[in-house]
């Protein structure tokens, strides 16, 4: 798996995922646990839908 998520994309995913999980922990709806997905993809730097559609937001190494 090559990384396909760039820096800003990773930060946005991490913040959004953490916010959703925090909301779930303080009594939000059950669907807020979906925050695990963006948090995990930010942590590993790879997103399956990006791979399927050929999207890359990370800079290419030269």
N, CA, C, O and CB atoms as a CASP TS submission, in Angstrom:
PFRMAT TS
TARGET T0000
AUTHOR 0000-0000-0000
METHOD Language model
MODEL 1
PARENT N/A
ATOM      1  N   UNK     1       0.840  -1.180   0.000  1.00  0.00           N
ATOM      2  CA  UNK     1       0.000   0.000   0.000  1.00  0.00           C
ATOM      3  C   UNK     1       0.886   1.246   0.000  1.00  0.00           C
ATOM      4  O   UNK     1       1.602   1.504   0.968  1.00  0.00           O
ATOM      5  CB  UNK     1      -0.956  -0.003   1.219  1.00  0.00           C
ATOM      6  N   UNK     2       0.837   1.994  -1.059  1.00  0.00           N
ATOM      7  CA  UNK     2       1.552   3.261  -1.078  1.00  0.00           C
ATOM      8  C   UNK     2       0.635   4.338  -0.530  1.00  0.00           C
ATOM      9  O   UNK     2      -0.582   4.280  -0.705  1.00  0.00           O
ATOM     10  CB  UNK     2       2.039   3.617  -2.511  1.00  0.00           C
ATOM     11  N   UNK     3       1.215   5.297   0.118  1.00  0.00           N
ATOM     12  CA  UNK     3       0.419   6.366   0.721  1.00  0.00           C
ATOM     13  C   UNK     3      -0.258   7.189  -0.373  1.00  0.00           C
ATOM     14  O   UNK     3       0.361   7.525  -1.383  1.00  0.00           O
ATOM     15  CB  UNK     3       1.305   7.274   1.616  1.00  0.00           C
ATOM     16  N   UNK     4      -1.528   7.507  -0.162  1.00  0.00           N
ATOM     17  CA  UNK     4      -2.246   8.313  -1.134  1.00  0.00           C
ATOM     18  C   UNK     4      -2.963   9.494  -0.473  1.00  0.00           C
ATOM     19  O   UNK     4      -3.797  10.145  -1.102  1.00  0.00           O
ATOM     20  CB  UNK     4      -3.245   7.450  -1.887  1.00  0.00           C
ATOM     21  N   UNK     5      -2.639   9.767   0.793  1.00  0.00           N
ATOM     22  CA  UNK     5      -3.251  10.883   1.506  1.00  0.00           C
ATOM     23  C   UNK     5      -2.151  11.862   1.895  1.00  0.00           C
ATOM     24  O   UNK     5      -1.178  11.487   2.548  1.00  0.00           O
ATOM     25  CB  UNK     5      -4.040  10.391   2.764  1.00  0.00           C
ATOM     26  N   UNK     6      -2.313  13.122   1.489  1.00  0.00           N
ATOM     27  CA  UNK     6      -1.329  14.156   1.778  1.00  0.00           C
ATOM     28  C   UNK     6      -1.493  14.763   3.158  1.00  0.00           C
ATOM     29  O   UNK     6      -2.391  14.393   3.913  1.00  0.00           O
ATOM     30  CB  UNK     6      -1.410  15.233   0.750  1.00  0.00           C
ATOM     31  N   UNK     7      -0.614  15.700   3.474  1.00  0.00           N
ATOM     32  CA  UNK     7      -0.547  16.298   4.801  1.00  0.00           C
ATOM     33  C   UNK     7      -1.820  16.985   5.271  1.00  0.00           C
ATOM     34  O   UNK     7      -2.326  16.678   6.351  1.00  0.00           O
ATOM     35  CB  UNK     7       0.547  17.268   4.830  1.00  0.00           C
ATOM     36  N   UNK     8      -2.345  17.914   4.474  1.00  0.00           N
ATOM     37  CA  UNK     8      -3.550  18.647   4.877  1.00  0.00           C
ATOM     38  C   UNK     8      -4.745  17.702   4.957  1.00  0.00           C
ATOM     39  O   UNK     8      -5.561  17.804   5.872  1.00  0.00           O
ATOM     40  CB  UNK     8      -3.844  19.799   3.888  1.00  0.00           C
ATOM     41  N   UNK     9      -4.845  16.799   4.017  1.00  0.00           N
ATOM     42  CA  UNK     9      -5.924  15.803   4.010  1.00  0.00           C
ATOM     43  C   UNK     9      -5.868  14.957   5.284  1.00  0.00           C
ATOM     44  O   UNK     9      -6.901  14.676   5.892  1.00  0.00           O
ATOM     45  CB  UNK     9      -5.824  14.893   2.751  1.00  0.00           C
ATOM     46  N   UNK    10      -4.662  14.553   5.687  1.00  0.00           N
ATOM     47  CA  UNK    10      -4.505  13.743   6.907  1.00  0.00           C
ATOM     48  C   UNK    10      -4.925  14.522   8.147  1.00  0.00           C
ATOM     49  O   UNK    10      -5.574  13.976   9.040  1.00  0.00           O
ATOM     50  CB  UNK    10      -3.049  13.275   7.056  1.00  0.00           C
ATOM     51  N   UNK    11      -4.554  15.797   8.199  1.00  0.00           N
ATOM     52  CA  UNK    11      -4.908  16.626   9.356  1.00  0.00           C
ATOM     53  C   UNK    11      -6.423  16.778   9.455  1.00  0.00           C
ATOM     54  O   UNK    11      -6.997  16.644  10.536  1.00  0.00           O
ATOM     55  CB  UNK    11      -4.236  18.017   9.260  1.00  0.00           C
ATOM     56  N   UNK    12      -7.059  17.054   8.335  1.00  0.00           N
ATOM     57  CA  UNK    12      -8.520  17.213   8.328  1.00  0.00           C
ATOM     58  C   UNK    12      -9.203  15.919   8.769  1.00  0.00           C
ATOM     59  O   UNK    12     -10.141  15.949   9.566  1.00  0.00           O
ATOM     60  CB  UNK    12      -9.016  17.625   6.921  1.00  0.00           C
ATOM     61  N   UNK    13      -8.733  14.784   8.253  1.00  0.00           N
ATOM     62  CA  UNK    13      -9.315  13.494   8.631  1.00  0.00           C
ATOM     63  C   UNK    13      -9.125  13.208  10.119  1.00  0.00           C
ATOM     64  O   UNK    13     -10.041  12.730  10.787  1.00  0.00           O
ATOM     65  CB  UNK    13      -8.693  12.370   7.803  1.00  0.00           C
ATOM     66  N   UNK    14      -7.925  13.505  10.635  1.00  0.00           N
ATOM     67  CA  UNK    14      -7.638  13.242  12.045  1.00  0.00           C
ATOM     68  C   UNK    14      -8.511  14.109  12.950  1.00  0.00           C
ATOM     69  O   UNK    14      -9.067  13.617  13.932  1.00  0.00           O
ATOM     70  CB  UNK    14      -6.153  13.493  12.345  1.00  0.00           C
ATOM     71  N   UNK    15      -8.633  15.388  12.625  1.00  0.00           N
ATOM     72  CA  UNK    15      -9.445  16.299  13.441  1.00  0.00           C
ATOM     73  C   UNK    15     -10.918  15.906  13.379  1.00  0.00           C
ATOM     74  O   UNK    15     -11.592  15.851  14.408  1.00  0.00           O
ATOM     75  CB  UNK    15      -9.264  17.758  12.971  1.00  0.00           C
ATOM     76  N   UNK    16     -11.416  15.636  12.183  1.00  0.00           N
ATOM     77  CA  UNK    16     -12.811  15.237  12.020  1.00  0.00           C
ATOM     78  C   UNK    16     -13.097  13.919  12.739  1.00  0.00           C
ATOM     79  O   UNK    16     -14.105  13.795  13.434  1.00  0.00           O
ATOM     80  CB  UNK    16     -13.158  15.112  10.533  1.00  0.00           C
ATOM     81  N   UNK    17     -12.217  12.942  12.573  1.00  0.00           N
ATOM     82  CA  UNK    17     -12.399  11.650  13.227  1.00  0.00           C
ATOM     83  C   UNK    17     -12.383  11.772  14.740  1.00  0.00           C
ATOM     84  O   UNK    17     -13.219  11.180  15.423  1.00  0.00           O
ATOM     85  CB  UNK    17     -11.326  10.683  12.782  1.00  0.00           C
ATOM     86  N   UNK    18     -11.428  12.542  15.270  1.00  0.00           N
ATOM     87  CA  UNK    18     -11.341  12.728  16.720  1.00  0.00           C
ATOM     88  C   UNK    18     -12.576  13.452  17.252  1.00  0.00           C
ATOM     89  O   UNK    18     -13.085  13.111  18.320  1.00  0.00           O
ATOM     90  CB  UNK    18     -10.069  13.514  17.087  1.00  0.00           C
ATOM     91  N   UNK    19     -13.059  14.449  16.509  1.00  0.00           N
ATOM     92  CA  UNK    19     -14.247  15.186  16.936  1.00  0.00           C
ATOM     93  C   UNK    19     -15.477  14.279  16.971  1.00  0.00           C
ATOM     94  O   UNK    19     -16.279  14.352  17.902  1.00  0.00           O
ATOM     95  CB  UNK    19     -14.498  16.378  16.002  1.00  0.00           C
ATOM     96  N   UNK    20     -15.624  13.430  15.962  1.00  0.00           N
ATOM     97  CA  UNK    20     -16.764  12.515  15.935  1.00  0.00           C
ATOM     98  C   UNK    20     -16.698  11.499  17.075  1.00  0.00           C
ATOM     99  O   UNK    20     -17.714  11.194  17.700  1.00  0.00           O
ATOM    100  CB  UNK    20     -16.823  11.787  14.594  1.00  0.00           C
ATOM    101  N   UNK    21     -15.507  10.980  17.342  1.00  0.00           N
ATOM    102  CA  UNK    21     -15.361  10.013  18.436  1.00  0.00           C
ATOM    103  C   UNK    21     -15.630  10.689  19.776  1.00  0.00           C
ATOM    104  O   UNK    21     -16.284  10.109  20.642  1.00  0.00           O
ATOM    105  CB  UNK    21     -13.947   9.385  18.427  1.00  0.00           C
ATOM    106  N   UNK    22     -15.135  11.900  19.950  1.00  0.00           N
ATOM    107  CA  UNK    22     -15.398  12.638  21.185  1.00  0.00           C
ATOM    108  C   UNK    22     -16.895  12.860  21.367  1.00  0.00           C
ATOM    109  O   UNK    22     -17.425  12.701  22.467  1.00  0.00           O
ATOM    110  CB  UNK    22     -14.657  13.986  21.178  1.00  0.00           C
ATOM    111  N   UNK    23     -17.569  13.228  20.288  1.00  0.00           N
ATOM    112  CA  UNK    23     -19.019  13.429  20.332  1.00  0.00           C
ATOM    113  C   UNK    23     -19.710  12.129  20.744  1.00  0.00           C
ATOM    114  O   UNK    23     -20.636  12.147  21.554  1.00  0.00           O
ATOM    115  CB  UNK    23     -19.552  13.915  18.956  1.00  0.00           C
ATOM    116  N   UNK    24     -19.263  11.009  20.191  1.00  0.00           N
ATOM    117  CA  UNK    24     -19.848   9.710  20.540  1.00  0.00           C
ATOM    118  C   UNK    24     -19.637   9.394  22.020  1.00  0.00           C
ATOM    119  O   UNK    24     -20.530   8.862  22.680  1.00  0.00           O
ATOM    120  CB  UNK    24     -19.239   8.595  19.671  1.00  0.00           C
ATOM    121  N   UNK    25     -18.456   9.724  22.534  1.00  0.00           N
ATOM    122  CA  UNK    25     -18.145   9.435  23.933  1.00  0.00           C
ATOM    123  C   UNK    25     -18.961  10.272  24.913  1.00  0.00           C
ATOM    124  O   UNK    25     -19.231   9.837  26.033  1.00  0.00           O
ATOM    125  CB  UNK    25     -16.681   9.661  24.183  1.00  0.00           C
ATOM    126  N   UNK    26     -19.354  11.477  24.488  1.00  0.00           N
ATOM    127  CA  UNK    26     -20.130  12.326  25.395  1.00  0.00           C
ATOM    128  C   UNK    26     -21.627  12.179  25.192  1.00  0.00           C
ATOM    129  O   UNK    26     -22.408  12.988  25.694  1.00  0.00           O
ATOM    130  CB  UNK    26     -19.739  13.769  25.212  1.00  0.00           C
ATOM    131  N   UNK    27     -22.027  11.155  24.463  1.00  0.00           N
ATOM    132  CA  UNK    27     -23.440  10.845  24.353  1.00  0.00           C
ATOM    133  C   UNK    27     -24.080  11.158  23.020  1.00  0.00           C
ATOM    134  O   UNK    27     -25.303  11.269  22.933  1.00  0.00           O
ATOM    135  CB  UNK    27     -24.159  11.556  25.386  1.00  0.00           C
ATOM    136  N   UNK    28     -23.287  11.302  21.989  1.00  0.00           N
ATOM    137  CA  UNK    28     -23.838  11.566  20.658  1.00  0.00           C
ATOM    138  C   UNK    28     -24.516  10.331  20.085  1.00  0.00           C
ATOM    139  O   UNK    28     -24.512   9.269  20.706  1.00  0.00           O
ATOM    140  CB  UNK    28     -22.737  12.041  19.711  1.00  0.00           C
ATOM    141  N   UNK    29     -25.095  10.471  18.908  1.00  0.00           N
ATOM    142  CA  UNK    29     -25.748   9.322  18.269  1.00  0.00           C
ATOM    143  C   UNK    29     -24.743   8.224  17.915  1.00  0.00           C
ATOM    144  O   UNK    29     -23.542   8.474  17.820  1.00  0.00           O
ATOM    145  CB  UNK    29     -26.491   9.772  17.006  1.00  0.00           C
ATOM    146  N   UNK    30     -25.243   7.031  17.726  1.00  0.00           N
ATOM    147  CA  UNK    30     -24.396   5.868  17.460  1.00  0.00           C
ATOM    148  C   UNK    30     -23.583   6.053  16.184  1.00  0.00           C
ATOM    149  O   UNK    30     -22.448   5.580  16.113  1.00  0.00           O
ATOM    150  CB  UNK    30     -25.249   4.604  17.356  1.00  0.00           C
ATOM    151  N   UNK    31     -24.127   6.722  15.184  1.00  0.00           N
ATOM    152  CA  UNK    31     -23.422   6.862  13.905  1.00  0.00           C
ATOM    153  C   UNK    31     -22.128   7.661  14.036  1.00  0.00           C
ATOM    154  O   UNK    31     -21.290   7.604  13.136  1.00  0.00           O
ATOM    155  CB  UNK    31     -24.327   7.527  12.886  1.00  0.00           C
ATOM    156  N   UNK    32     -21.940   8.403  15.128  1.00  0.00           N
ATOM    157  CA  UNK    32     -20.719   9.196  15.266  1.00  0.00           C
ATOM    158  C   UNK    32     -19.487   8.321  15.470  1.00  0.00           C
ATOM    159  O   UNK    32     -18.364   8.811  15.351  1.00  0.00           O
ATOM    160  CB  UNK    32     -20.857  10.166  16.426  1.00  0.00           C
ATOM    161  N   UNK    33     -19.672   7.030  15.777  1.00  0.00           N
ATOM    162  CA  UNK    33     -18.534   6.123  15.881  1.00  0.00           C
ATOM    163  C   UNK    33     -17.862   5.905  14.535  1.00  0.00           C
ATOM    164  O   UNK    33     -16.774   5.332  14.472  1.00  0.00           O
ATOM    165  CB  UNK    33     -18.976   4.792  16.456  1.00  0.00           C
ATOM    166  N   UNK    34     -18.499   6.359  13.453  1.00  0.00           N
ATOM    167  CA  UNK    34     -17.886   6.269  12.126  1.00  0.00           C
ATOM    168  C   UNK    34     -16.603   7.097  12.081  1.00  0.00           C
ATOM    169  O   UNK    34     -15.816   6.968  11.143  1.00  0.00           O
ATOM    170  CB  UNK    34     -18.876   6.747  11.032  1.00  0.00           C
ATOM    171  N   UNK    35     -16.388   7.940  13.080  1.00  0.00           N
ATOM    172  CA  UNK    35     -15.165   8.730  13.176  1.00  0.00           C
ATOM    173  C   UNK    35     -13.915   7.879  13.255  1.00  0.00           C
ATOM    174  O   UNK    35     -12.813   8.377  13.026  1.00  0.00           O
ATOM    175  CB  UNK    35     -15.230   9.624  14.370  1.00  0.00           C
ATOM    176  N   UNK    36     -14.066   6.609  13.573  1.00  0.00           N
ATOM    177  CA  UNK    36     -12.927   5.692  13.602  1.00  0.00           C
ATOM    178  C   UNK    36     -12.322   5.553  12.203  1.00  0.00           C
ATOM    179  O   UNK    36     -11.108   5.400  12.068  1.00  0.00           O
ATOM    180  CB  UNK    36     -13.358   4.307  14.144  1.00  0.00           C
ATOM    181  N   UNK    37     -13.148   5.604  11.176  1.00  0.00           N
ATOM    182  CA  UNK    37     -12.668   5.410   9.803  1.00  0.00           C
ATOM    183  C   UNK    37     -11.732   6.541   9.363  1.00  0.00           C
ATOM    184  O   UNK    37     -10.610   6.251   8.947  1.00  0.00           O
ATOM    185  CB  UNK    37     -13.857   5.315   8.839  1.00  0.00           C
ATOM    186  N   UNK    38     -12.137   7.818   9.434  1.00  0.00           N
ATOM    187  CA  UNK    38     -11.189   8.851   9.015  1.00  0.00           C
ATOM    188  C   UNK    38      -9.955   8.923   9.909  1.00  0.00           C
ATOM    189  O   UNK    38      -8.868   9.256   9.437  1.00  0.00           O
ATOM    190  CB  UNK    38     -11.874  10.193   8.998  1.00  0.00           C
ATOM    191  N   UNK    39     -10.111   8.615  11.185  1.00  0.00           N
ATOM    192  CA  UNK    39      -8.964   8.617  12.081  1.00  0.00           C
ATOM    193  C   UNK    39      -7.975   7.515  11.693  1.00  0.00           C
ATOM    194  O   UNK    39      -6.764   7.736  11.709  1.00  0.00           O
ATOM    195  CB  UNK    39      -9.422   8.439  13.537  1.00  0.00           C
ATOM    196  N   UNK    40      -8.474   6.353  11.352  1.00  0.00           N
ATOM    197  CA  UNK    40      -7.611   5.244  10.935  1.00  0.00           C
ATOM    198  C   UNK    40      -6.927   5.531   9.606  1.00  0.00           C
ATOM    199  O   UNK    40      -5.736   5.256   9.454  1.00  0.00           O
ATOM    200  CB  UNK    40      -8.419   3.958  10.830  1.00  0.00           C
ATOM    201  N   UNK    41      -7.661   6.078   8.641  1.00  0.00           N
ATOM    202  CA  UNK    41      -7.045   6.373   7.352  1.00  0.00           C
ATOM    203  C   UNK    41      -5.999   7.469   7.487  1.00  0.00           C
ATOM    204  O   UNK    41      -4.996   7.454   6.773  1.00  0.00           O
ATOM    205  CB  UNK    41      -8.107   6.783   6.332  1.00  0.00           C
ATOM    206  N   UNK    42      -6.215   8.417   8.389  1.00  0.00           N
ATOM    207  CA  UNK    42      -5.204   9.452   8.635  1.00  0.00           C
ATOM    208  C   UNK    42      -3.962   8.835   9.263  1.00  0.00           C
ATOM    209  O   UNK    42      -2.842   9.232   8.944  1.00  0.00           O
ATOM    210  CB  UNK    42      -5.769  10.564   9.548  1.00  0.00           C
ATOM    211  N   UNK    43      -4.153   7.877  10.145  1.00  0.00           N
ATOM    212  CA  UNK    43      -3.025   7.249  10.823  1.00  0.00           C
ATOM    213  C   UNK    43      -2.151   6.429   9.871  1.00  0.00           C
ATOM    214  O   UNK    43      -0.925   6.448   9.980  1.00  0.00           O
ATOM    215  CB  UNK    43      -3.528   6.365  11.941  1.00  0.00           C
ATOM    216  N   UNK    44      -2.780   5.713   8.941  1.00  0.00           N
ATOM    217  CA  UNK    44      -1.991   4.872   8.040  1.00  0.00           C
ATOM    218  C   UNK    44      -1.621   5.581   6.733  1.00  0.00           C
ATOM    219  O   UNK    44      -0.730   5.129   6.014  1.00  0.00           O
ATOM    220  CB  UNK    44      -2.756   3.606   7.727  1.00  0.00           C
ATOM    221  N   UNK    45      -2.299   6.684   6.426  1.00  0.00           N
ATOM    222  CA  UNK    45      -1.959   7.439   5.221  1.00  0.00           C
ATOM    223  C   UNK    45      -2.467   6.835   3.931  1.00  0.00           C
ATOM    224  O   UNK    45      -1.991   7.191   2.853  1.00  0.00           O
ATOM    225  CB  UNK    45      -0.500   7.581   5.131  1.00  0.00           C
ATOM    226  N   UNK    46      -3.408   5.946   4.018  1.00  0.00           N
ATOM    227  CA  UNK    46      -3.936   5.270   2.829  1.00  0.00           C
ATOM    228  C   UNK    46      -5.443   5.174   2.916  1.00  0.00           C
ATOM    229  O   UNK    46      -5.985   4.805   3.958  1.00  0.00           O
ATOM    230  CB  UNK    46      -3.321   3.868   2.670  1.00  0.00           C
ATOM    231  N   UNK    47      -6.128   5.505   1.824  1.00  0.00           N
ATOM    232  CA  UNK    47      -7.586   5.484   1.772  1.00  0.00           C
ATOM    233  C   UNK    47      -8.027   4.558   0.633  1.00  0.00           C
ATOM    234  O   UNK    47      -7.679   4.801  -0.522  1.00  0.00           O
ATOM    235  CB  UNK    47      -8.161   6.927   1.577  1.00  0.00           C
ATOM    236  N   UNK    48      -8.789   3.499   0.943  1.00  0.00           N
ATOM    237  CA  UNK    48      -9.221   2.564  -0.106  1.00  0.00           C
ATOM    238  C   UNK    48      -9.997   3.214  -1.258  1.00  0.00           C
ATOM    239  O   UNK    48      -9.700   2.912  -2.413  1.00  0.00           O
ATOM    240  CB  UNK    48     -10.072   1.498   0.508  1.00  0.00           C
ATOM    241  N   UNK    49     -10.983   4.096  -0.998  1.00  0.00           N
ATOM    242  CA  UNK    49     -11.668   4.722  -2.136  1.00  0.00           C
ATOM    243  C   UNK    49     -10.736   5.559  -3.013  1.00  0.00           C
ATOM    244  O   UNK    49     -10.904   5.598  -4.232  1.00  0.00           O
ATOM    245  CB  UNK    49     -12.796   5.593  -1.634  1.00  0.00           C
ATOM    246  N   UNK    50      -9.759   6.225  -2.405  1.00  0.00           N
ATOM    247  CA  UNK    50      -8.783   6.972  -3.196  1.00  0.00           C
ATOM    248  C   UNK    50      -8.029   6.018  -4.119  1.00  0.00           C
ATOM    249  O   UNK    50      -7.791   6.339  -5.284  1.00  0.00           O
ATOM    250  CB  UNK    50      -7.794   7.734  -2.275  1.00  0.00           C
ATOM    251  N   UNK    51      -7.655   4.854  -3.609  1.00  0.00           N
ATOM    252  CA  UNK    51      -6.925   3.874  -4.415  1.00  0.00           C
ATOM    253  C   UNK    51      -7.784   3.376  -5.576  1.00  0.00           C
ATOM    254  O   UNK    51      -7.289   3.220  -6.692  1.00  0.00           O
ATOM    255  CB  UNK    51      -6.475   2.689  -3.542  1.00  0.00           C
ATOM    256  N   UNK    52      -9.055   3.129  -5.320  1.00  0.00           N
ATOM    257  CA  UNK    52      -9.961   2.634  -6.363  1.00  0.00           C
ATOM    258  C   UNK    52     -10.119   3.654  -7.483  1.00  0.00           C
ATOM    259  O   UNK    52     -10.107   3.296  -8.661  1.00  0.00           O
ATOM    260  CB  UNK    52     -11.335   2.297  -5.766  1.00  0.00           C
ATOM    261  N   UNK    53     -10.269   4.938  -7.111  1.00  0.00           N
ATOM    262  CA  UNK    53     -10.503   5.982  -8.100  1.00  0.00           C
ATOM    263  C   UNK    53      -9.223   6.659  -8.593  1.00  0.00           C
ATOM    264  O   UNK    53      -9.288   7.575  -9.413  1.00  0.00           O
ATOM    265  CB  UNK    53     -11.418   7.015  -7.525  1.00  0.00           C
ATOM    266  N   UNK    54      -8.069   6.221  -8.107  1.00  0.00           N
ATOM    267  CA  UNK    54      -6.797   6.765  -8.573  1.00  0.00           C
ATOM    268  C   UNK    54      -6.497   8.167  -8.078  1.00  0.00           C
ATOM    269  O   UNK    54      -5.786   8.918  -8.746  1.00  0.00           O
ATOM    270  CB  UNK    54      -6.775   6.764 -10.049  1.00  0.00           C
ATOM    271  N   UNK    55      -7.022   8.528  -6.927  1.00  0.00           N
ATOM    272  CA  UNK    55      -6.817   9.862  -6.368  1.00  0.00           C
ATOM    273  C   UNK    55      -5.610   9.835  -5.438  1.00  0.00           C
ATOM    274  O   UNK    55      -5.442   8.894  -4.663  1.00  0.00           O
ATOM    275  CB  UNK    55      -8.084  10.352  -5.611  1.00  0.00           C
ATOM    276  N   UNK    56      -4.776  10.857  -5.513  1.00  0.00           N
ATOM    277  CA  UNK    56      -3.647  11.006  -4.595  1.00  0.00           C
ATOM    278  C   UNK    56      -3.568  12.465  -4.177  1.00  0.00           C
ATOM    279  O   UNK    56      -3.532  13.356  -5.026  1.00  0.00           O
ATOM    280  CB  UNK    56      -2.303  10.533  -5.253  1.00  0.00           C
ATOM    281  N   UNK    57      -3.541  12.712  -2.878  1.00  0.00           N
ATOM    282  CA  UNK    57      -3.387  14.078  -2.403  1.00  0.00           C
ATOM    283  C   UNK    57      -2.002  14.301  -1.807  1.00  0.00           C
ATOM    284  O   UNK    57      -1.707  15.383  -1.299  1.00  0.00           O
ATOM    285  CB  UNK    57      -4.462  14.402  -1.372  1.00  0.00           C
ATOM    286  N   UNK    58      -1.156  13.282  -1.870  1.00  0.00           N
ATOM    287  CA  UNK    58       0.207  13.437  -1.347  1.00  0.00           C
ATOM    288  C   UNK    58       1.129  13.832  -2.497  1.00  0.00           C
ATOM    289  O   UNK    58       0.865  13.534  -3.661  1.00  0.00           O
ATOM    290  CB  UNK    58       0.708  12.118  -0.659  1.00  0.00           C
ATOM    291  N   UNK    59       2.206  14.502  -2.140  1.00  0.00           N
ATOM    292  CA  UNK    59       3.171  14.923  -3.143  1.00  0.00           C
ATOM    293  C   UNK    59       4.030  13.743  -3.555  1.00  0.00           C
ATOM    294  O   UNK    59       4.345  12.874  -2.742  1.00  0.00           O
ATOM    295  CB  UNK    59       4.045  16.070  -2.616  1.00  0.00           C
ATOM    296  N   UNK    60       4.399  13.721  -4.808  1.00  0.00           N
ATOM    297  CA  UNK    60       5.230  12.654  -5.334  1.00  0.00           C
ATOM    298  C   UNK    60       6.681  12.899  -4.944  1.00  0.00           C
ATOM    299  O   UNK    60       7.159  14.031  -5.021  1.00  0.00           O
ATOM    300  CB  UNK    60       5.084  12.549  -6.864  1.00  0.00           C
ATOM    301  N   UNK    61       7.387  11.850  -4.526  1.00  0.00           N
ATOM    302  CA  UNK    61       8.820  11.951  -4.217  1.00  0.00           C
ATOM    303  C   UNK    61       9.605  11.915  -5.518  1.00  0.00           C
ATOM    304  O   UNK    61       9.300  11.135  -6.421  1.00  0.00           O
ATOM    305  CB  UNK    61       9.278  10.800  -3.263  1.00  0.00           C
ATOM    306  N   UNK    62      10.616  12.763  -5.603  1.00  0.00           N
ATOM    307  CA  UNK    62      11.417  12.806  -6.819  1.00  0.00           C
ATOM    308  C   UNK    62      12.811  12.323  -6.576  1.00  0.00           C
ATOM    309  O   UNK    62      13.624  12.294  -7.500  1.00  0.00           O
ATOM    310  CB  UNK    62      11.454  14.193  -7.381  1.00  0.00           C
TER
END
